[in-house]
Amino acid sequence: MFDFSKKKTIFSPCLCLLVLVALRSGACESGNIDVVRKDVEEAFSSKSFSSIAARYGESRDVQVTLENEYDEENPSLNLEFKNISALSTWFFEKHGHSENLIIPSPVVCRPAGCAYQLPELTLHHGVYLLGFEIRKAGECTLLTRLHIYWG
């Protein structure tokens, strides 16, 4: 056991630095597009993005592009949320009772995100995942945009 009260050592500042690095690395995750795709699809299907808030918790200003087939005045709307937790709250309020949450195929993924192809015929009151975007910030993968369609 070290006695830090008797003399100063370099060990104490190093220990503090290691703790800070460990806390920082626990606040986010670096994931490839396949991992992020699985996480986003699971969050969408479960109607809750809170399950990925811890993993991508560093994400700020998450944008949602919402296409609404039934709104002729505003068929496309951009919403902004301060973080994934706020997005999750909104998503559950809007879709918590939705029965038809659909993840279309085919999907095209690139390192910056995935885009899903909307089917020619859509279900009445269907909610479709059309895509998402991510970006890297240091060691963290950040969810920056979600694209959904209300049919």
N, C-alpha and C positions, 0 to 999 in steps of 0.2 A: 504494500500500500504506500502511496506517495503522501508525504506531508507537505502540502503547499503553503502552510503557514510559516515555515522556517525560511524558505528561500524561493525566489522567483525562478521559474524555469520556462523554457520555450514550450514545454508540454501543455501547459494550461491554454495558451492561445491556439495551439494546434488542435486541442480537443474541442474548443469552441468552434473552430472553423469546420471540423469534421461534422459536428452536430448540425451546423447551419447547412452544410452541403446535403446531409442526410434528410433534413426537413424539406429542403428545396426539391430534392429528387422524388420525395414522396408526394409532392403536391401535383405532379403531372407525370405523364407517361409519353415516351417516344414510341410511336407505333407505325408500322407500315400500313399501306392503304388496305390490305386484306384484313388486318386486325380492326382498323377503324370502321371499315364497312360492316363487319360482323357486329361491332358494338352499336353502331347507328341503327342498323336494321333491327337488332334486338330491342333497343330503346323505343323505336318507332312502333314495333309490334306490341310491346308491353304498355304502350301509351304513357311512358314515363322516361324522361331523359335523366332523372335523378340517379339512375343506376350508373351513368357514365360521368356524372358531375365530378366525382372524386378523381377519376382517371384523366379527364380533360378539364380539370378545375381551373386551370389558368386562363381558359378561354374567356375573353371579354368581348362585349359588343357582338354577340352572335346575332346574325341577321337571318330572317326567314322571308323567303319569297313565296308568297301565297297566290296561287292562281285559282280563281273562283269562277267556275262555269256559270253560276247563277247570278252573278253581279255584273250587269251590263255597264254600269257607270264606272266601276273600278274592278275590271277583270283581273288585274294584277296589282298586288299590294306588297310593299316592302315593310316589314316590321323589324324593330331592333330591340334586343334584350340585353341587359347589362351583363348577364352571365348565363351559364347553362341551367342553373337552378331556376332562374326567372323564366327561361324558355320552357323548362319542364312543367312549371306551374301553369303557364298559359296553355301548353299542349294538352295537359290533362283536363283543364277546364273546358277546352273546346272539343276534345276527342274522347274523354273518359267514358262516354256512353255510346261511342261509335262502334258499330259492329263490323264495318267493312274497312279495315286498314290494310291497304294492299301495297306490296312491294313488287312492282312490275319487273319483267324481264323482257328483253335482254338488258344488261347493264354494261356500261363501258367505264372502266376505272383507269385513272391516271394517278401519278403521285400526288396531285393537288385535289383529288376528289373523285366522285363517281356520279354518273348521269344515268337515269333509268328512262326507258322508253315508255311513254304513255300509250296504252292500247287504243286502237281506233274506236272501240266501243267501251264506254265506262259505265260503272254501276251507279245508279241513282243513290246519292248520299255516300259515295265511296270516297275515301281519303287515300290519296296515292303519294308515295314517296317518289319524287322526281330527281332528287340528287342532294348532294352535300359537298361542301368544300372544306379543306383543311389547309393549314400552313404550319411550318416548323418555326419555332422560336427557341433557339438554343437546343436544349435536350427535350423540349416539350412539343407535343403535337397539339395544335389548337383547332377546335371546331369553329369555323368562321361563318358558315352559311348552311342553311337547310332550305330545300326547295320542295314544297308540297302542292298538291292539286286537290281542290274540292270539286268532285263531280256530282 
